[in-house]
């Protein structure tokens, strides 16, 4: 009986060692899966980042040309308006100077409208 009991204990110890190995392998497998998942996620993030950067560069390139074209159109419009203002200035400057000089030089002495006339 003692031999059988010691053999049973030996069998239990072996089973416990086997169970510990299984648990250890499961832990290692889980750790490895976590590492794989992290590296896979990092790859996916990098790919997503590259695609978004490419989309942004394409968007930027397509709108850069529009911005330059709009800027050129605004510059042309501004120049045209400045030329129009210069032309109006040249056409009207003599008349304006004459009106200013007439107002300054030709004074008509009149009583102020707020001054009440005193009847004599």
Jmol script that loads the backbone (N, CA, C; Angstrom):
load data "model"
ATOM      1  N   UNK A   1       0.790  -1.160   0.000  1.00  0.00           N
ATOM      2  CA  UNK A   1       0.000   0.000   0.000  1.00  0.00           C
ATOM      3  C   UNK A   1       0.856   1.257   0.000  1.00  0.00           C
ATOM      4  N   UNK A   2       1.934   1.177   0.706  1.00  0.00           N
ATOM      5  CA  UNK A   2       2.826   2.322   0.735  1.00  0.00           C
ATOM      6  C   UNK A   2       3.391   2.562  -0.639  1.00  0.00           C
ATOM      7  N   UNK A   3       3.676   1.510  -1.377  1.00  0.00           N
ATOM      8  CA  UNK A   3       4.201   1.644  -2.737  1.00  0.00           C
ATOM      9  C   UNK A   3       3.151   2.235  -3.660  1.00  0.00           C
ATOM     10  N   UNK A   4       1.932   1.768  -3.448  1.00  0.00           N
ATOM     11  CA  UNK A   4       0.862   2.291  -4.290  1.00  0.00           C
ATOM     12  C   UNK A   4       0.593   3.750  -3.951  1.00  0.00           C
ATOM     13  N   UNK A   5       0.674   4.090  -2.686  1.00  0.00           N
ATOM     14  CA  UNK A   5       0.447   5.466  -2.259  1.00  0.00           C
ATOM     15  C   UNK A   5       1.551   6.378  -2.785  1.00  0.00           C
ATOM     16  N   UNK A   6       2.789   5.914  -2.730  1.00  0.00           N
ATOM     17  CA  UNK A   6       3.887   6.724  -3.228  1.00  0.00           C
ATOM     18  C   UNK A   6       3.796   6.866  -4.744  1.00  0.00           C
ATOM     19  N   UNK A   7       3.289   5.832  -5.412  1.00  0.00           N
ATOM     20  CA  UNK A   7       3.115   5.917  -6.862  1.00  0.00           C
ATOM     21  C   UNK A   7       1.993   6.899  -7.192  1.00  0.00           C
ATOM     22  N   UNK A   8       0.948   6.931  -6.402  1.00  0.00           N
ATOM     23  CA  UNK A   8      -0.151   7.887  -6.603  1.00  0.00           C
ATOM     24  C   UNK A   8       0.344   9.315  -6.399  1.00  0.00           C
ATOM     25  N   UNK A   9       1.161   9.514  -5.386  1.00  0.00           N
ATOM     26  CA  UNK A   9       1.722  10.844  -5.134  1.00  0.00           C
ATOM     27  C   UNK A   9       2.612  11.247  -6.294  1.00  0.00           C
ATOM     28  N   UNK A  10       3.405  10.293  -6.764  1.00  0.00           N
ATOM     29  CA  UNK A  10       4.287  10.549  -7.911  1.00  0.00           C
ATOM     30  C   UNK A  10       3.454  10.925  -9.133  1.00  0.00           C
ATOM     31  N   UNK A  11       2.366  10.218  -9.349  1.00  0.00           N
ATOM     32  CA  UNK A  11       1.481  10.507 -10.489  1.00  0.00           C
ATOM     33  C   UNK A  11       0.873  11.899 -10.335  1.00  0.00           C
ATOM     34  N   UNK A  12       0.462  12.252  -9.128  1.00  0.00           N
ATOM     35  CA  UNK A  12      -0.095  13.584  -8.870  1.00  0.00           C
ATOM     36  C   UNK A  12       0.947  14.668  -9.108  1.00  0.00           C
ATOM     37  N   UNK A  13       2.172  14.428  -8.678  1.00  0.00           N
ATOM     38  CA  UNK A  13       3.239  15.404  -8.888  1.00  0.00           C
ATOM     39  C   UNK A  13       3.513  15.592 -10.380  1.00  0.00           C
ATOM     40  N   UNK A  14       3.532  14.486 -11.113  1.00  0.00           N
ATOM     41  CA  UNK A  14       3.753  14.578 -12.555  1.00  0.00           C
ATOM     42  C   UNK A  14       2.605  15.328 -13.230  1.00  0.00           C
ATOM     43  N   UNK A  15       1.391  15.035 -12.764  1.00  0.00           N
ATOM     44  CA  UNK A  15       0.225  15.738 -13.329  1.00  0.00           C
ATOM     45  C   UNK A  15       0.300  17.226 -13.013  1.00  0.00           C
ATOM     46  N   UNK A  16       0.748  17.558 -11.828  1.00  0.00           N
ATOM     47  CA  UNK A  16       0.882  18.975 -11.436  1.00  0.00           C
ATOM     48  C   UNK A  16       1.949  19.663 -12.286  1.00  0.00           C
ATOM     49  N   UNK A  17       3.075  18.971 -12.523  1.00  0.00           N
ATOM     50  CA  UNK A  17       4.134  19.530 -13.377  1.00  0.00           C
ATOM     51  C   UNK A  17       3.614  19.735 -14.800  1.00  0.00           C
ATOM     52  N   UNK A  18       2.864  18.750 -15.281  1.00  0.00           N
ATOM     53  CA  UNK A  18       2.298  18.841 -16.629  1.00  0.00           C
ATOM     54  C   UNK A  18       1.317  20.020 -16.705  1.00  0.00           C
ATOM     55  N   UNK A  19       0.517  20.189 -15.662  1.00  0.00           N
ATOM     56  CA  UNK A  19      -0.437  21.304 -15.634  1.00  0.00           C
ATOM     57  C   UNK A  19       0.304  22.643 -15.589  1.00  0.00           C
ATOM     58  N   UNK A  20       1.388  22.701 -14.824  1.00  0.00           N
ATOM     59  CA  UNK A  20       2.181  23.928 -14.759  1.00  0.00           C
ATOM     60  C   UNK A  20       2.774  24.254 -16.123  1.00  0.00           C
ATOM     61  N   UNK A  21       3.241  23.209 -16.850  1.00  0.00           N
ATOM     62  CA  UNK A  21       3.776  23.424 -18.194  1.00  0.00           C
ATOM     63  C   UNK A  21       2.691  23.956 -19.129  1.00  0.00           C
ATOM     64  N   UNK A  22       1.499  23.381 -19.018  1.00  0.00           N
ATOM     65  CA  UNK A  22       0.378  23.833 -19.865  1.00  0.00           C
ATOM     66  C   UNK A  22       0.036  25.285 -19.557  1.00  0.00           C
ATOM     67  N   UNK A  23      -0.003  25.627 -18.283  1.00  0.00           N
ATOM     68  CA  UNK A  23      -0.302  27.009 -17.876  1.00  0.00           C
ATOM     69  C   UNK A  23       0.791  27.950 -18.376  1.00  0.00           C
ATOM     70  N   UNK A  24       2.043  27.534 -18.248  1.00  0.00           N
ATOM     71  CA  UNK A  24       3.167  28.359 -18.710  1.00  0.00           C
ATOM     72  C   UNK A  24       3.091  28.567 -20.219  1.00  0.00           C
ATOM     73  N   UNK A  25       2.781  27.492 -20.958  1.00  0.00           N
ATOM     74  CA  UNK A  25       2.664  27.612 -22.408  1.00  0.00           C
ATOM     75  C   UNK A  25       1.506  28.551 -22.789  1.00  0.00           C
ATOM     76  N   UNK A  26       0.422  28.464 -22.039  1.00  0.00           N
ATOM     77  CA  UNK A  26      -0.728  29.343 -22.304  1.00  0.00           C
ATOM     78  C   UNK A  26      -0.347  30.800 -22.061  1.00  0.00           C
ATOM     79  N   UNK A  27       0.409  31.042 -20.994  1.00  0.00           N
ATOM     80  CA  UNK A  27       0.863  32.417 -20.706  1.00  0.00           C
ATOM     81  C   UNK A  27       1.780  32.925 -21.820  1.00  0.00           C
ATOM     82  N   UNK A  28       2.717  32.069 -22.231  1.00  0.00           N
ATOM     83  CA  UNK A  28       3.633  32.468 -23.301  1.00  0.00           C
ATOM     84  C   UNK A  28       2.861  32.728 -24.594  1.00  0.00           C
ATOM     85  N   UNK A  29       1.891  31.878 -24.869  1.00  0.00           N
ATOM     86  CA  UNK A  29       1.074  32.054 -26.075  1.00  0.00           C
ATOM     87  C   UNK A  29       0.302  33.374 -26.003  1.00  0.00           C
ATOM     88  N   UNK A  30      -0.253  33.666 -24.836  1.00  0.00           N
ATOM     89  CA  UNK A  30      -0.994  34.929 -24.660  1.00  0.00           C
ATOM     90  C   UNK A  30      -0.069  36.133 -24.821  1.00  0.00           C
ATOM     91  N   UNK A  31       1.104  36.080 -24.218  1.00  0.00           N
ATOM     92  CA  UNK A  31       2.071  37.173 -24.339  1.00  0.00           C
ATOM     93  C   UNK A  31       2.476  37.357 -25.796  1.00  0.00           C
ATOM     94  N   UNK A  32       2.718  36.252 -26.484  1.00  0.00           N
ATOM     95  CA  UNK A  32       3.102  36.329 -27.897  1.00  0.00           C
ATOM     96  C   UNK A  32       1.971  36.910 -28.739  1.00  0.00           C
ATOM     97  N   UNK A  33       0.747  36.520 -28.436  1.00  0.00           N
ATOM     98  CA  UNK A  33      -0.404  37.063 -29.184  1.00  0.00           C
ATOM     99  C   UNK A  33      -0.553  38.562 -28.938  1.00  0.00           C
ATOM    100  N   UNK A  34      -0.314  39.002 -27.715  1.00  0.00           N
ATOM    101  CA  UNK A  34      -0.374  40.432 -27.414  1.00  0.00           C
ATOM    102  C   UNK A  34       0.697  41.199 -28.190  1.00  0.00           C
ATOM    103  N   UNK A  35       1.912  40.636 -28.232  1.00  0.00           N
ATOM    104  CA  UNK A  35       2.989  41.274 -28.990  1.00  0.00           C
ATOM    105  C   UNK A  35       2.635  41.343 -30.472  1.00  0.00           C
ATOM    106  N   UNK A  36       2.106  40.233 -30.994  1.00  0.00           N
ATOM    107  CA  UNK A  36       1.706  40.207 -32.406  1.00  0.00           C
ATOM    108  C   UNK A  36       0.597  41.224 -32.682  1.00  0.00           C
ATOM    109  N   UNK A  37      -0.362  41.295 -31.768  1.00  0.00           N
ATOM    110  CA  UNK A  37      -1.468  42.243 -31.939  1.00  0.00           C
ATOM    111  C   UNK A  37      -0.953  43.680 -31.922  1.00  0.00           C
ATOM    112  N   UNK A  38      -0.019  43.975 -31.021  1.00  0.00           N
ATOM    113  CA  UNK A  38       0.550  45.325 -30.965  1.00  0.00           C
ATOM    114  C   UNK A  38       1.291  45.671 -32.256  1.00  0.00           C
ATOM    115  N   UNK A  39       2.104  44.728 -32.719  1.00  0.00           N
ATOM    116  CA  UNK A  39       2.853  45.009 -33.944  1.00  0.00           C
ATOM    117  C   UNK A  39       1.912  45.138 -35.137  1.00  0.00           C
ATOM    118  N   UNK A  40       0.879  44.328 -35.190  1.00  0.00           N
ATOM    119  CA  UNK A  40      -0.108  44.420 -36.276  1.00  0.00           C
ATOM    120  C   UNK A  40      -0.853  45.751 -36.207  1.00  0.00           C
ATOM    121  N   UNK A  41      -1.219  46.164 -35.002  1.00  0.00           N
ATOM    122  CA  UNK A  41      -1.895  47.451 -34.837  1.00  0.00           C
ATOM    123  C   UNK A  41      -0.980  48.603 -35.248  1.00  0.00           C
ATOM    124  N   UNK A  42       0.289  48.505 -34.891  1.00  0.00           N
ATOM    125  CA  UNK A  42       1.243  49.549 -35.280  1.00  0.00           C
ATOM    126  C   UNK A  42       1.365  49.621 -36.798  1.00  0.00           C
ATOM    127  N   UNK A  43       1.382  48.466 -37.463  1.00  0.00           N
ATOM    128  CA  UNK A  43       1.451  48.443 -38.931  1.00  0.00           C
ATOM    129  C   UNK A  43       0.203  49.082 -39.531  1.00  0.00           C
ATOM    130  N   UNK A  44      -0.971  48.730 -39.000  1.00  0.00           N
ATOM    131  CA  UNK A  44      -2.216  49.294 -39.510  1.00  0.00           C
ATOM    132  C   UNK A  44      -2.252  50.808 -39.312  1.00  0.00           C
ATOM    133  N   UNK A  45      -1.803  51.246 -38.153  1.00  0.00           N
ATOM    134  CA  UNK A  45      -1.761  52.683 -37.880  1.00  0.00           C
ATOM    135  C   UNK A  45      -0.835  53.377 -38.865  1.00  0.00           C
ATOM    136  N   UNK A  46       0.300  52.802 -39.105  1.00  0.00           N
ATOM    137  CA  UNK A  46       1.271  53.384 -40.045  1.00  0.00           C
ATOM    138  C   UNK A  46       0.689  53.443 -41.458  1.00  0.00           C
ATOM    139  N   UNK A  47       0.021  52.365 -41.876  1.00  0.00           N
ATOM    140  CA  UNK A  47      -0.600  52.357 -43.204  1.00  0.00           C
ATOM    141  C   UNK A  47      -1.689  53.421 -43.303  1.00  0.00           C
ATOM    142  N   UNK A  48      -2.510  53.515 -42.267  1.00  0.00           N
ATOM    143  CA  UNK A  48      -3.581  54.521 -42.244  1.00  0.00           C
ATOM    144  C   UNK A  48      -2.995  55.929 -42.299  1.00  0.00           C
ATOM    145  N   UNK A  49      -1.938  56.123 -41.549  1.00  0.00           N
ATOM    146  CA  UNK A  49      -1.268  57.422 -41.522  1.00  0.00           C
ATOM    147  C   UNK A  49      -0.724  57.773 -42.907  1.00  0.00           C
ATOM    148  N   UNK A  50      -0.126  56.813 -43.579  1.00  0.00           N
ATOM    149  CA  UNK A  50       0.417  57.053 -44.918  1.00  0.00           C
ATOM    150  C   UNK A  50      -0.694  57.394 -45.900  1.00  0.00           C
ATOM    151  N   UNK A  51      -1.813  56.666 -45.829  1.00  0.00           N
ATOM    152  CA  UNK A  51      -2.913  56.956 -46.762  1.00  0.00           C
ATOM    153  C   UNK A  51      -3.492  58.341 -46.497  1.00  0.00           C
ATOM    154  N   UNK A  52      -3.640  58.711 -45.252  1.00  0.00           N
ATOM    155  CA  UNK A  52      -4.184  60.048 -44.935  1.00  0.00           C
ATOM    156  C   UNK A  52      -3.211  61.140 -45.356  1.00  0.00           C
ATOM    157  N   UNK A  53      -1.922  60.914 -45.175  1.00  0.00           N
ATOM    158  CA  UNK A  53      -0.939  61.901 -45.627  1.00  0.00           C
ATOM    159  C   UNK A  53      -0.974  62.048 -47.144  1.00  0.00           C
ATOM    160  N   UNK A  54      -1.129  60.929 -47.847  1.00  0.00           N
ATOM    161  CA  UNK A  54      -1.219  60.979 -49.305  1.00  0.00           C
ATOM    162  C   UNK A  54      -2.479  61.731 -49.736  1.00  0.00           C
ATOM    163  N   UNK A  55      -3.606  61.471 -49.063  1.00  0.00           N
ATOM    164  CA  UNK A  55      -4.845  62.188 -49.367  1.00  0.00           C
ATOM    165  C   UNK A  55      -4.670  63.686 -49.127  1.00  0.00           C
ATOM    166  N   UNK A  56      -4.028  64.031 -48.017  1.00  0.00           N
ATOM    167  CA  UNK A  56      -3.827  65.441 -47.698  1.00  0.00           C
ATOM    168  C   UNK A  56      -2.932  66.109 -48.735  1.00  0.00           C
ATOM    169  N   UNK A  57      -1.874  65.442 -49.133  1.00  0.00           N
ATOM    170  CA  UNK A  57      -0.974  66.019 -50.132  1.00  0.00           C
ATOM    171  C   UNK A  57      -1.698  66.214 -51.457  1.00  0.00           C
ATOM    172  N   UNK A  58      -2.544  65.251 -51.835  1.00  0.00           N
ATOM    173  CA  UNK A  58      -3.318  65.382 -53.072  1.00  0.00           C
ATOM    174  C   UNK A  58      -4.300  66.553 -52.963  1.00  0.00           C
ATOM    175  N   UNK A  59      -4.962  66.670 -51.829  1.00  0.00           N
ATOM    176  CA  UNK A  59      -5.892  67.779 -51.597  1.00  0.00           C
ATOM    177  C   UNK A  59      -5.161  69.107 -51.649  1.00  0.00           C
ATOM    178  N   UNK A  60      -4.019  69.149 -50.987  1.00  0.00           N
ATOM    179  CA  UNK A  60      -3.217  70.376 -50.952  1.00  0.00           C
ATOM    180  C   UNK A  60      -2.743  70.750 -52.355  1.00  0.00           C
ATOM    181  N   UNK A  61      -2.301  69.767 -53.112  1.00  0.00           N
ATOM    182  CA  UNK A  61      -1.819  70.036 -54.465  1.00  0.00           C
ATOM    183  C   UNK A  61      -2.956  70.521 -55.363  1.00  0.00           C
ATOM    184  N   UNK A  62      -4.131  69.940 -55.213  1.00  0.00           N
ATOM    185  CA  UNK A  62      -5.257  70.356 -56.061  1.00  0.00           C
ATOM    186  C   UNK A  62      -5.733  71.756 -55.702  1.00  0.00           C
ATOM    187  N   UNK A  63      -5.616  72.144 -54.452  1.00  0.00           N
ATOM    188  CA  UNK A  63      -6.086  73.467 -54.046  1.00  0.00           C
ATOM    189  C   UNK A  63      -5.011  74.543 -54.144  1.00  0.00           C
ATOM    190  N   UNK A  64      -3.763  74.149 -54.232  1.00  0.00           N
ATOM    191  CA  UNK A  64      -2.692  75.132 -54.370  1.00  0.00           C
ATOM    192  C   UNK A  64      -2.830  75.863 -55.688  1.00  0.00           C
ATOM    193  N   UNK A  65      -3.113  75.135 -56.744  1.00  0.00           N
ATOM    194  CA  UNK A  65      -3.292  75.762 -58.052  1.00  0.00           C
ATOM    195  C   UNK A  65      -4.465  76.719 -58.034  1.00  0.00           C
ATOM    196  N   UNK A  66      -5.553  76.356 -57.372  1.00  0.00           N
ATOM    197  CA  UNK A  66      -6.722  77.231 -57.277  1.00  0.00           C
ATOM    198  C   UNK A  66      -6.385  78.504 -56.517  1.00  0.00           C
ATOM    199  N   UNK A  67      -5.628  78.370 -55.458  1.00  0.00           N
ATOM    200  CA  UNK A  67      -5.255  79.534 -54.658  1.00  0.00           C
ATOM    201  C   UNK A  67      -4.415  80.500 -55.482  1.00  0.00           C
ATOM    202  N   UNK A  68      -3.483  79.974 -56.239  1.00  0.00           N
ATOM    203  CA  UNK A  68      -2.638  80.837 -57.062  1.00  0.00           C
ATOM    204  C   UNK A  68      -3.457  81.509 -58.154  1.00  0.00           C
ATOM    205  N   UNK A  69      -4.388  80.787 -58.753  1.00  0.00           N
ATOM    206  CA  UNK A  69      -5.228  81.361 -59.801  1.00  0.00           C
ATOM    207  C   UNK A  69      -6.122  82.456 -59.219  1.00  0.00           C
ATOM    208  N   UNK A  70      -6.682  82.209 -58.046  1.00  0.00           N
ATOM    209  CA  UNK A  70      -7.535  83.209 -57.393  1.00  0.00           C
ATOM    210  C   UNK A  70      -6.711  84.444 -57.034  1.00  0.00           C
ATOM    211  N   UNK A  71      -5.519  84.229 -56.525  1.00  0.00           N
ATOM    212  CA  UNK A  71      -4.654  85.347 -56.160  1.00  0.00           C
ATOM    213  C   UNK A  71      -4.314  86.178 -57.392  1.00  0.00           C
ATOM    214  N   UNK A  72      -4.011  85.533 -58.508  1.00  0.00           N
ATOM    215  CA  UNK A  72      -3.697  86.252 -59.746  1.00  0.00           C
ATOM    216  C   UNK A  72      -4.913  87.049 -60.222  1.00  0.00           C
ATOM    217  N   UNK A  73      -6.104  86.466 -60.125  1.00  0.00           N
ATOM    218  CA  UNK A  73      -7.324  87.180 -60.535  1.00  0.00           C
ATOM    219  C   UNK A  73      -7.566  88.397 -59.650  1.00  0.00           C
ATOM    220  N   UNK A  74      -7.350  88.243 -58.359  1.00  0.00           N
ATOM    221  CA  UNK A  74      -7.526  89.369 -57.430  1.00  0.00           C
ATOM    222  C   UNK A  74      -6.515  90.465 -57.736  1.00  0.00           C
ATOM    223  N   UNK A  75      -5.276  90.086 -58.023  1.00  0.00           N
ATOM    224  CA  UNK A  75      -4.249  91.076 -58.367  1.00  0.00           C
ATOM    225  C   UNK A  75      -4.630  91.851 -59.631  1.00  0.00           C
ATOM    226  N   UNK A  76      -5.142  91.144 -60.644  1.00  0.00           N
ATOM    227  CA  UNK A  76      -5.552  91.813 -61.886  1.00  0.00           C
ATOM    228  C   UNK A  76      -6.713  92.781 -61.618  1.00  0.00           C
ATOM    229  N   UNK A  77      -7.679  92.322 -60.830  1.00  0.00           N
ATOM    230  CA  UNK A  77      -8.837  93.166 -60.516  1.00  0.00           C
ATOM    231  C   UNK A  77      -8.413  94.408 -59.739  1.00  0.00           C
ATOM    232  N   UNK A  78      -7.516  94.233 -58.792  1.00  0.00           N
ATOM    233  CA  UNK A  78      -7.023  95.360 -58.001  1.00  0.00           C
ATOM    234  C   UNK A  78      -6.297  96.365 -58.896  1.00  0.00           C
ATOM    235  N   UNK A  79      -5.472  95.875 -59.777  1.00  0.00           N
ATOM    236  CA  UNK A  79      -4.742  96.763 -60.691  1.00  0.00           C
ATOM    237  C   UNK A  79      -5.707  97.525 -61.584  1.00  0.00           C
ATOM    238  N   UNK A  80      -6.747  96.857 -62.071  1.00  0.00           N
ATOM    239  CA  UNK A  80      -7.734  97.528 -62.926  1.00  0.00           C
ATOM    240  C   UNK A  80      -8.453  98.627 -62.154  1.00  0.00           C
ATOM    241  N   UNK A  81      -8.830  98.361 -60.911  1.00  0.00           N
ATOM    242  CA  UNK A  81      -9.508  99.378 -60.096  1.00  0.00           C
ATOM    243  C   UNK A  81      -8.579 100.558 -59.804  1.00  0.00           C
ATOM    244  N   UNK A  82      -7.324 100.277 -59.544  1.00  0.00           N
ATOM    245  CA  UNK A  82      -6.372 101.361 -59.303  1.00  0.00           C
ATOM    246  C   UNK A  82      -6.213 102.228 -60.547  1.00  0.00           C
ATOM    247  N   UNK A  83      -6.159 101.622 -61.701  1.00  0.00           N
ATOM    248  CA  UNK A  83      -6.047 102.398 -62.939  1.00  0.00           C
ATOM    249  C   UNK A  83      -7.294 103.250 -63.158  1.00  0.00           C
ATOM    250  N   UNK A  84      -8.468 102.702 -62.840  1.00  0.00           N
ATOM    251  CA  UNK A  84      -9.714 103.454 -62.976  1.00  0.00           C
ATOM    252  C   UNK A  84      -9.716 104.661 -62.041  1.00  0.00           C
ATOM    253  N   UNK A  85      -9.268 104.444 -60.802  1.00  0.00           N
ATOM    254  CA  UNK A  85      -9.208 105.546 -59.833  1.00  0.00           C
ATOM    255  C   UNK A  85      -8.215 106.606 -60.294  1.00  0.00           C
ATOM    256  N   UNK A  86      -7.069 106.201 -60.817  1.00  0.00           N
ATOM    257  CA  UNK A  86      -6.089 107.171 -61.328  1.00  0.00           C
ATOM    258  C   UNK A  86      -6.660 107.967 -62.495  1.00  0.00           C
ATOM    259  N   UNK A  87      -7.382 107.279 -63.373  1.00  0.00           N
ATOM    260  CA  UNK A  87      -7.974 107.970 -64.519  1.00  0.00           C
ATOM    261  C   UNK A  87      -9.011 108.990 -64.049  1.00  0.00           C
ATOM    262  N   UNK A  88      -9.849 108.617 -63.082  1.00  0.00           N
ATOM    263  CA  UNK A  88     -10.837 109.564 -62.551  1.00  0.00           C
ATOM    264  C   UNK A  88     -10.146 110.742 -61.866  1.00  0.00           C
ATOM    265  N   UNK A  89      -9.068 110.466 -61.161  1.00  0.00           N
ATOM    266  CA  UNK A  89      -8.307 111.531 -60.507  1.00  0.00           C
ATOM    267  C   UNK A  89      -7.778 112.520 -61.543  1.00  0.00           C
ATOM    268  N   UNK A  90      -7.150 111.980 -62.577  1.00  0.00           N
ATOM    269  CA  UNK A  90      -6.594 112.856 -63.615  1.00  0.00           C
ATOM    270  C   UNK A  90      -7.695 113.661 -64.313  1.00  0.00           C
ATOM    271  N   UNK A  91      -8.853 113.061 -64.528  1.00  0.00           N
ATOM    272  CA  UNK A  91      -9.933 113.742 -65.226  1.00  0.00           C
ATOM    273  C   UNK A  91     -10.578 114.819 -64.369  1.00  0.00           C
ATOM    274  N   UNK A  92     -10.648 114.641 -63.073  1.00  0.00           N
ATOM    275  CA  UNK A  92     -11.401 115.550 -62.206  1.00  0.00           C
ATOM    276  C   UNK A  92     -10.557 116.456 -61.326  1.00  0.00           C
ATOM    277  N   UNK A  93      -9.233 116.306 -61.327  1.00  0.00           N
ATOM    278  CA  UNK A  93      -8.427 117.071 -60.376  1.00  0.00           C
ATOM    279  C   UNK A  93      -8.497 118.569 -60.645  1.00  0.00           C
ATOM    280  N   UNK A  94      -8.510 118.994 -61.914  1.00  0.00           N
ATOM    281  CA  UNK A  94      -8.564 120.430 -62.211  1.00  0.00           C
ATOM    282  C   UNK A  94      -9.872 121.035 -61.737  1.00  0.00           C
ATOM    283  N   UNK A  95     -10.989 120.322 -61.944  1.00  0.00           N
ATOM    284  CA  UNK A  95     -12.293 120.834 -61.521  1.00  0.00           C
ATOM    285  C   UNK A  95     -12.367 120.933 -59.997  1.00  0.00           C
ATOM    286  N   UNK A  96     -11.839 119.977 -59.306  1.00  0.00           N
ATOM    287  CA  UNK A  96     -11.871 119.987 -57.839  1.00  0.00           C
ATOM    288  C   UNK A  96     -11.017 121.125 -57.296  1.00  0.00           C
ATOM    289  N   UNK A  97      -9.843 121.319 -57.845  1.00  0.00           N
ATOM    290  CA  UNK A  97      -8.964 122.407 -57.397  1.00  0.00           C
ATOM    291  C   UNK A  97      -9.643 123.751 -57.639  1.00  0.00           C
ATOM    292  N   UNK A  98     -10.286 123.899 -58.798  1.00  0.00           N
ATOM    293  CA  UNK A  98     -10.984 125.154 -59.120  1.00  0.00           C
ATOM    294  C   UNK A  98     -12.105 125.402 -58.115  1.00  0.00           C
ATOM    295  N   UNK A  99     -12.901 124.370 -57.789  1.00  0.00           N
ATOM    296  CA  UNK A  99     -13.995 124.531 -56.824  1.00  0.00           C
ATOM    297  C   UNK A  99     -13.453 124.925 -55.456  1.00  0.00           C
ATOM    298  N   UNK A 100     -12.371 124.289 -55.020  1.00  0.00           N
ATOM    299  CA  UNK A 100     -11.775 124.624 -53.726  1.00  0.00           C
ATOM    300  C   UNK A 100     -11.287 126.070 -53.695  1.00  0.00           C
ATOM    301  N   UNK A 101     -10.623 126.486 -54.765  1.00  0.00           N
ATOM    302  CA  UNK A 101     -10.124 127.862 -54.811  1.00  0.00           C
ATOM    303  C   UNK A 101     -11.273 128.860 -54.859  1.00  0.00           C
ATOM    304  N   UNK A 102     -12.324 128.535 -55.596  1.00  0.00           N
ATOM    305  CA  UNK A 102     -13.482 129.441 -55.635  1.00  0.00           C
ATOM    306  C   UNK A 102     -14.093 129.594 -54.254  1.00  0.00           C
ATOM    307  N   UNK A 103     -14.208 128.545 -53.489  1.00  0.00           N
ATOM    308  CA  UNK A 103     -14.778 128.621 -52.141  1.00  0.00           C
ATOM    309  C   UNK A 103     -13.889 129.437 -51.204  1.00  0.00           C
ATOM    310  N   UNK A 104     -12.588 129.314 -51.394  1.00  0.00           N
ATOM    311  CA  UNK A 104     -11.670 130.024 -50.501  1.00  0.00           C
ATOM    312  C   UNK A 104     -11.557 131.495 -50.904  1.00  0.00           C
ATOM    313  N   UNK A 105     -11.454 131.759 -52.191  1.00  0.00           N
ATOM    314  CA  UNK A 105     -11.182 133.115 -52.666  1.00  0.00           C
ATOM    315  C   UNK A 105     -12.462 133.944 -52.783  1.00  0.00           C
ATOM    316  N   UNK A 106     -13.492 133.395 -53.318  1.00  0.00           N
ATOM    317  CA  UNK A 106     -14.731 134.134 -53.532  1.00  0.00           C
ATOM    318  C   UNK A 106     -15.641 133.973 -52.309  1.00  0.00           C
ATOM    319  N   UNK A 107     -15.526 134.917 -51.383  1.00  0.00           N
ATOM    320  CA  UNK A 107     -16.299 134.865 -50.153  1.00  0.00           C
ATOM    321  C   UNK A 107     -17.489 135.792 -50.296  1.00  0.00           C
ATOM    322  N   UNK A 108     -18.659 135.321 -49.964  1.00  0.00           N
ATOM    323  CA  UNK A 108     -19.864 136.146 -49.965  1.00  0.00           C
ATOM    324  C   UNK A 108     -20.182 136.464 -48.515  1.00  0.00           C
ATOM    325  N   UNK A 109     -20.056 137.713 -48.106  1.00  0.00           N
ATOM    326  CA  UNK A 109     -20.352 138.054 -46.709  1.00  0.00           C
ATOM    327  C   UNK A 109     -21.862 137.981 -46.449  1.00  0.00           C
ATOM    328  N   UNK A 110     -22.256 137.117 -45.547  1.00  0.00           N
ATOM    329  CA  UNK A 110     -23.657 136.950 -45.177  1.00  0.00           C
ATOM    330  C   UNK A 110     -23.735 136.792 -43.671  1.00  0.00           C
ATOM    331  N   UNK A 111     -24.901 137.127 -43.118  1.00  0.00           N
ATOM    332  CA  UNK A 111     -25.117 136.903 -41.701  1.00  0.00           C
ATOM    333  C   UNK A 111     -25.381 135.423 -41.477  1.00  0.00           C
ATOM    334  N   UNK A 112     -24.954 134.950 -40.335  1.00  0.00           N
ATOM    335  CA  UNK A 112     -25.168 133.543 -40.006  1.00  0.00           C
ATOM    336  C   UNK A 112     -26.654 133.299 -39.823  1.00  0.00           C
ATOM    337  N   UNK A 113     -27.119 132.129 -40.180  1.00  0.00           N
ATOM    338  CA  UNK A 113     -28.550 131.844 -40.138  1.00  0.00           C
ATOM    339  C   UNK A 113     -29.095 131.812 -38.720  1.00  0.00           C
ATOM    340  N   UNK A 114     -28.253 131.619 -37.728  1.00  0.00           N
ATOM    341  CA  UNK A 114     -28.701 131.590 -36.348  1.00  0.00           C
ATOM    342  C   UNK A 114     -28.809 133.008 -35.743  1.00  0.00           C
ATOM    343  N   UNK A 115     -28.222 133.943 -36.406  1.00  0.00           N
ATOM    344  CA  UNK A 115     -28.265 135.308 -35.884  1.00  0.00           C
ATOM    345  C   UNK A 115     -29.626 135.908 -36.203  1.00  0.00           C
ATOM    346  N   UNK A 116     -30.293 136.336 -35.157  1.00  0.00           N
ATOM    347  CA  UNK A 116     -31.598 136.957 -35.355  1.00  0.00           C
ATOM    348  C   UNK A 116     -31.399 138.403 -35.792  1.00  0.00           C
ATOM    349  N   UNK A 117     -32.180 138.751 -36.765  1.00  0.00           N
ATOM    350  CA  UNK A 117     -32.086 140.135 -37.241  1.00  0.00           C
ATOM    351  C   UNK A 117     -32.774 141.056 -36.245  1.00  0.00           C
ATOM    352  N   UNK A 118     -32.040 142.080 -35.878  1.00  0.00           N
ATOM    353  CA  UNK A 118     -32.569 143.065 -34.949  1.00  0.00           C
ATOM    354  C   UNK A 118     -33.278 144.127 -35.771  1.00  0.00           C
ATOM    355  N   UNK A 119     -34.555 144.357 -35.460  1.00  0.00           N
ATOM    356  CA  UNK A 119     -35.293 145.363 -36.216  1.00  0.00           C
ATOM    357  C   UNK A 119     -35.029 146.728 -35.619  1.00  0.00           C
ATOM    358  N   UNK A 120     -34.686 147.648 -36.470  1.00  0.00           N
ATOM    359  CA  UNK A 120     -34.347 148.988 -35.997  1.00  0.00           C
ATOM    360  C   UNK A 120     -35.533 149.919 -35.986  1.00  0.00           C
TER     361      UNK A 120
END
end "model"
wireframe off; spacefill off
backbone 0.3
color backbone group
